[in-house]
Amino acid sequence: MKMNRRSFISSSAAGIVAASTPLKSMAVVGGANDRIVTAFIGVGGQGRFNLKEFMLMKDVSVAAVCDVWEHNRDLAAKLTDGQSSGRAKVFSDFRRVLDLKDVDVLVVSTPDHWHALPTILACQAGKDVYVEKPLAHNIYEGRKMVEAARKHGRVVQMGTQQRSGKHYEEAFQKIRDGKIGKVSNVAAWNYGNESPFGIGNPPDGSPPPGLDWDMYLGAAPKVPFNSNRFISHFRWFWDYAGGMMTDWGTHHIDSVHLAMNVKAPTAVSAAGAKYFLKDNRQTPDTLEVTYEYPGFVLTYSHHALNGRSHQSRSYGIEFYGTNATLFIDRGGYEIFPEAGISDEEPTPPYLRQLKSEEKPAEPWEKNRAMRVGRTEFVRGDGSEQHISHVRNFLDCVKSRNKPHSDVEIGHFSTTASHLGNMALQVSRKLHWDPEKEEIIADPKANSLLRREYRRPWEV
């Protein structure tokens, strides 16, 4: 079913403006023991994972599951059989879920190009939202999601669960406290060897039984069904996502923003292409992006042709400080001390020579350069992240506080990821104005801030 264009636009994000109404003043789910009624939009692999995690919470019940593919709907509905409220209702059109008055929370785990519209309409319907990363398919959509959440006083959390990991916060507090010294360079990466055929080259064909392919495409261009444009491989096609840059890069950039207490880069440049993989993906198999932030530089690397680098880790982040290097991933963190030097002005070579001729150096002087300015080796164990992230969101639904990955925090992280792809697509350095949310003096690049939407869909 397609929504009437006039009624759709009247209820869409067009013309949304930020409101000053604080979250705490809006209606809340009653007390600490009151049940939060949820509905799930998009119940493929990640959607069913989220469903299971939410159902671990004693104050959650699942009223509905929705997916454009009957297979996914049936699998998700069966997962709800054990709850006291009975099996969840099943829907194929998310707009029917929005009509359910008893639903408090919408969990959006669709492909990226379907994140914005359900979130915006859910906010308008008075529902809080947990939405997967990246926040949106493009920067324009992300800002509209923020505006909708603020106008309607809704709690919206993005699924960057690293923000709820205790070891991430512990490590990043050490950075903020100066334990590794001044940081001027950060590196993040995702490597994996997919050569030579990657995701393969399946032919176009007919959609599987029970799949509404037109609804799946939504605002994206109408194309024949191809299995690689569906399920997990959708992220390698520009129509639906942004490749590894937005898929994993958003996690890394969000963590860097948290550690370094920043919101946006000032300039972005990128290099890369699809150099080697013999498959039908559109996004690059090799990508190097450089972000300039006030006081430091971040590089993000993705290579699909080799699996190891940076201490033989396939993914992670390293913060390079004057006193130490801090490595972190979901399994833990390590601080590797640098060989320290004195904070005093260096002694000119001719004076060092004169001093050595006057008297032999004392043992402590020989070791001084290795003792001054160093920190200690530290290893921190990993911590659970996803359940804590879900719990933080649900607690904020009740308290009306902003969650760890509030929608605007998610917008900033996702925006940086999009800028990396945009710099690659226009083959030049982009200078970003974070206040106006536009690229300075670059109309062609600014045209990539949003997409052309297939009617009747519009944001």
N, C-alpha and C positions, 0 to 999 in steps of 0.2 A: 504493500500500500504506500502510495506517495502522498505526502501532505500537500494540501492546497497551498499554492505558492503565496497567496496573500496572507493566509493565516500563519504559514510557516515563518515568513519574514517578520510578522508582527510579534512572534514569540521567539525570534532568533536573537543573536547577539548584536544586531545592527543598532547602533546608537547607544549602546551601554556606556554609562559613565561611572567612574569610581564614586562610591558613596562613603560618607563619613561614619556610618553606623557601625560601632564596634561589634565584634562577634559576640562579646559577653552579653550584649543587650538583647540578642535574638532569642527566640524560643529554643529550649534545650530539652534533651531527653531527661526525664525526671530525676531520679536519685541514682546513687552509685550502683544499686542492685537492679535497676530497671533494664529491661531487655532492649537492645538496639536492633531494629528490624532492618535487614539488608537485602539488596538485590544485586545480582551480578550480570554485567553486560560484557559479553565476550568470554566464553568459557572453554577456550582451547587449552593448551598446555599450561600457560601461565595463569589463565583464569581459573582453572581447576586447582592449581597450586594455591592461589590466593583464597579460593573457597575453602579448602581444607584448613588453612591457617586461621581464617576468621572463625571457622566452626570450632576451633580449639578454645575459643573464648566463651566462658559460661554465660556472659551477658549478651550473646549474639544469637539471633535466629535468622534463617534465610527464607525469605518469602517468595523469591522469584529468581529464575535464571533465564538468560536470554542469549541467543546466538543465531547467526544466519544459517548455520548448518545443523540439521537435525541430529546428526551423530554426536556433536558436542553437547547439544542440549540434553540428550538422553543420558550421556555419561555424567553430566553435572547433576541432573535431577536425582539420579540414583545415589549420589554422595550425600544427599540430604535426607535419605530415608530414615536415619536413626534419630533425627531430632524430634523433640517433644511436640513441636508444632506441625509435624507431618511433612510429607514431601513438598518441595517448593513448586510453585506454579511455573509453567514453561511458556516462553514467548519467543517469537522470531523477530519482532520489531520492538526496538528499545523504547519507542514512544509510548507503547502500551504500558510499559513498566512505570513510566513517569506518572501515569494516571493512578497508580496504586497509592491511596492516601495513607496507608499504614506504614509505608516504607520510609525509614529515616535516612538511610545511607545507600548510595549507589557506588559499586566497585566496578571501575572501567578497566578492562584488561584486553581491549581490542587491539588490532594493528594500529600503528601510530596515526594514520590518517583519519581514524574514527575516535580519537581522544577528545577533541575539542567540543564537537557538537553535543554529545551526550552530557559532558560535564557542564557546559553552559546552560543547557535546558534543564538539567537537574537542579542547578542553583536557582534558576527561575521558578522551579516547582517547589522550592523550599527544602531541598534535600542536600545533605553533605556528601562529599565525594572523595573516594580514594582512587586515584588514577595512576596508571603505570607510566614509567618514563619511556621515552622523552615526553615532556609535557604535551607537546603539540607537533604537528607536521611542519609548521613554519612559525616564524617569529610573530607575525600578525595574530595568528590564532592564539598563541600563548598569552599575549597581552589581553585579548578579549576574554580569555578564561580568568585572568586575574581580575579584570573589571567586573565580570559577572559575580565572582565570589565576594568581592568587596561590596558591590551594590546590594546584594541580597543577604549579606552577613553570614555566609556559609563557611564551614571548615572544609578546606580542600588540601589533601595531602598527596604529594607525588611519591611514587614508589622507589625513591633513592634511599634504600634501607641502610646504607652505610652510615647515614647520619644518626642512626639509632644504635650503632655498635659501640659498646663501651671502649673497646681497644682503639677505635678510631678517635674518639674524643680524648682518651688518655694520651695518645701519641700527639694529637694536634695541640693539646694544651702545653705539651713540652715545647713544641715549636713556638707557640705564642709567648711562652715564658722565656724564650731565648736560650733554651738548653742546647740547641745545635748551632747557635750563633745567628748571624744575619744570613737570610736565604735570598739569593739573587737568581737562582735557577731551579726549576722543577721539571721533571720528566715523567710522563705517563705513557703507557704502551699496552697494546694487545697484539700478540703474535700467535700465529698458528699456521701449520703447514697444510694447506689444502690442495697443493699441486698434485697432478696437473689439471684435474677436471672439476674441482670445486663442487658446485651444486648440480652439475650436469646440464644437459640440454633436452629436457622433456619436450615433446611436441605439444602444440595447442590441441585442445580437445574439448570434450563435453564435461561440465561440472559433475562431481559425484552426486549420487542421489540425495535429495534433501537439502541441497545447498542453493540459496538464493544468491547467485553470482552478481546480479545487478545491485542488490543491496550491499553486498560485500564491497563492491567498487565504490559505492557512495558518490562522493564529490570527485573522485579520481576519474580520469578518462575511461571511456568504455573500450574494453579490449576483450579478445577471446580468452576463455579460461586457459590458464597454464598452471600446472601444479606448483611451479616454483614461485608464482605470485601469490600463493596461498600458504597457509600454515606457517611454519617458522621461517621460510625463505623469503617472505614478503619484504623483509627489512633490507634486501639487496636491490630493491627497485625504487627509483626516485618517486614514483607515483604514490607510494605508501609509507616511505620511511627515508632514512638518511644513511644507511649502511652502518658500519662499525662506529663511525664518528658519533652518531646520535645514540646508537644502541649501548655501547660500553663507554664511549667517550663522555657521555653525560654523567655517568657515575663518577668517573675520575675527576672531571672538571668540578662537579659539585663538591667533592672532597677537598680539592685544592681551594675552592672558594671558602669553605669552612675553616680550613687550616690557616689560610693567609688573610682571612677576614676581608675579602673583596667581593665585588658583585659583578664586575664586567671588565673585559679587556679594553684597551684603547686602540689596539691595532692587531690585525690578523693576516697572516700570509700562509700559503699552502702550496705543496707540490705533490704530485702523484698521478696515478692513472690505473686503468686495468691493463697491466703489462703482460700478464702471463696466463692466468687461469682461463681454461677453455670451457666456459660455461655461459649461460645467458644472463648473468647478473649485469646490472648497470653501474653499480657503485664500484669504487676502485678497490683493487686488491693490494695496493701499496699507497700509503698516505702519510705525509709528514706535515704537521701544522704547527706554526709558531705563533703563540699568543704573547702580546706585550701588555703587561699590567704595570701599574705604578710601582716601581721598585724591583720588579722581577720579571723573568721570562718563563713561560711554560711551553714545553713542546709535547705534542701528542703524536704517537707513531702507531700505525697499523700496518702489519705485513702479513699476508696470507700465504707467503712462500717459504717462511722459515719459522720454526716454533719456539726458539729460545733466544734470549738476550738479557742484558741487565741481571747479572748474577744467576743466569740460567732460569729466570722466571718468565712464564708466558704472559703474565700481566702484572701490573702493579704501578706504584707511584714512588718516585724518589725525590726527596727534598734535599738539595745540596746546600749545606750551611757552612759558615766559616769554621765552626768547631766540629761538625760531624755531618754525616749523611744519614737521613732517616728513610728507610724503605718500609712500605706498608702495602698489604693486600688483605683480603678477607680472612686469611689464616693467621695474621699476627703482624708484628712490626719489629724492626731491629734498628738500632742506632750504632753506626760505625764511626768511631772517633777519627778525626783528622789529626795528623801530626801537628801539634800546636806550635805557635811561635809567640814571642814576647809581644805585649801590647805597646812596648816602648818603640821609639823611632829606631830604625836599624842603624847599626854602627857602620860608618864608611869603611871600605876594605883596607885603606891604608892605616886606619886606627886599629883595626883588628890585628893587622900584621905587627904594629908597634907593640900592642899589648902582649902578643904572644912572645915577642922578643924579650920583654921585660921580665916575665916570670911564667912558669908553666901554669896552664889553666888548672883550676881545682876540679875535682871530679864532678861536683855539682854543676859547674859551669858547662861542662861538656854535655850534660844531660838536660840542661835548662830548656833548650829549644823543644825537647820532646815532652817536657812536663808542663810548660806554660800554655794555657788556653785550651787544653784538651778536656773533653768530657769522657764519661765512662761508657763502655759498651753496655747496651741495654737490649734485652729481648723481651717482648711482650706477647703473650698468647692471644689468639683470636677470640672473638666473642660472637654470640648469637646476635643476629641483626634483624631478620625479617619479622619474627614474631614480636619483637620489641617495637618495631616500626608500626605494626598493626595495632599493638596495644596503645602506643602513644597517640595514634589517630583516634581510637575509640575513646580514650580518656579525654581528648580535646573535644570530641563530639559532645561529651557531657559538660565539660568545664567551659567550653567556648574559647579556650585559649588557642593560639596559633600552634600548629603541630611542628615537629622537627623539620619536615620538608614542606613547609607552607607553599601554597601555589606560586607566590611571587619568587620565593627562593628557587623553586623548580623552574620558573620562567627564566631566571637569570642564567642558570646552569645550561638549560636547553638552548637558550639564545646563543651562548658561546659555541656550543656544538654546531648549530646551524651556520654560524659565521665561518667556521672552518670549512664546511662544504661550499659555502658561497664563494669564499676566497679561491677555492680550487676551480669552481665553475667559471669564474671571470678571469682567472689567471693573473691576478694582481693583488697587491696589498690593500687591505681595507682598513679605513680609519673609522672607528665606531664612536658615535655620540650616544652614551648610555642614557642620557636624560631625554633626548628626543627619540631614542630608539630608531636611529637611521644611520646609514653610512654617509659620511661627509663627502659631498661633491661627487657623487657617483650614481647617476640615475639608473644605469644598467644594473648595478648591484642591488640598488634599492627595489628594483622590480622583482627581485627574488624574495623579498620580505613576506610575500603572500603568494597564493596560487590562484589560478583560474578554476572556479568551481563548476562542476557539471550540474546543471539544473535537475531537480528543484533545490538541491542542497546549497546552503549558503551560510557563511559565518560573518 
